[in-house]
């Protein structure tokens, strides 16, 4: 995916390029480790997981980090019977970037 728009530094993110690349890798590792599935939503993106030990603390840590560098995004962790979801809601010009990233995560390597 090198060069894909979903992997380029996001204009609304305050991380430097190196830190941004590290964060993207961290998200990919988290999704892989916990068997997550990503999908673009009309208002942003959703990562969904089957509940497992260590998942919610990992998601909480990620959300805390993301709130510091991508303050325009609205992030929430939702859980119900058999599912834990990280919702990322984006407005306006930010939305296509988040949707593209979700589609990229959903594409098998």
N, C-alpha and C positions, 0 to 999 in steps of 0.2 A: 504494500500500500504506500510505499514511499512516493511522495509527490502528490498523493491524493489529497483533495481539499479537506477531507475530514481529519487528516494528520497534520496539516499546516497549523502553525500557531494561530489561535483564535484571537481576533481583534479585541474581544471583550475580556480576555484573560490577562491578568497582570503578571503571570509568570514569565520569566525569560525563556528563550528558546530551549536551552538545555533542560531546565526544570520542567518545561511543558512536555518535552519528549519523555522525561522520566515519569511524569504523571500519567501520560497515555499508556506507557508500559505497565505501570502499576494497575491501571484499570483493566487492561487486558489480562494480566496475571490473576487479578481478583475474579474476573468473569470465568477464566479457565479453571481456577482452583475450586470454585464453588459451582461449576456447571451452569453458569448463568446464560440466559438468552436475552438478546437485545432486540428491540424493535422501535422503529420510528413511530411516533404518535402525531396526531394533528397539531398538538401544542408543544412538542418536544420529543422526548424519548423515555423509554422504560427499560430497565434491566430487571429481569425476573429470575428468581431462584427458588429451589426447593429448600425449605429450612434445614440448616445443618449447624453443627457446633462451630462457633467462631464467625459465622456469617454476619450476624447483626453488629457485633463490635467492629468488624472490618468495614461494613457499610457506613456505620456511624463515624468512624475515623475518616473515611473518604469524604463524606458530606462536610465534616468540619473543615477539612483542607480546601474543598471546593468553594465553600462559602467565603473563604479568605481571598481567593484569587478570581473568582467568577461571580461577583456579587449580584450581577443582573439575573442570574439563574435562580429559580425557585426549586429547591431540592427537598424531597421528603421520602421517608422510608415507611412503607405500608406493609402490614402483615395480616394475613387471614388464614383460613384453613388451607394448609398445604402450599402456601406461597408467600414469599417475601419479595417486595418490589422496591426498587429505587426509581422514583419518578423525577425527571428533570424537565421542568417547564421553562420554556424560553419565549421571549417576546420578539416581535418584529424581525429585524434583520438577523438576530441571533438564532432564530428557530431553524433555518435551513442547515446551519452548521451542526447543530446538535442532532438533527435528523440524519444527516449524512454520516456522522460518527456512529450512530446506532446501526445504520444499515451496514457500515463497514465492519462493526463488531459482529454482526449477524452473518457475515459472509465467511464461509469456511476458508481456512488458509491452505 
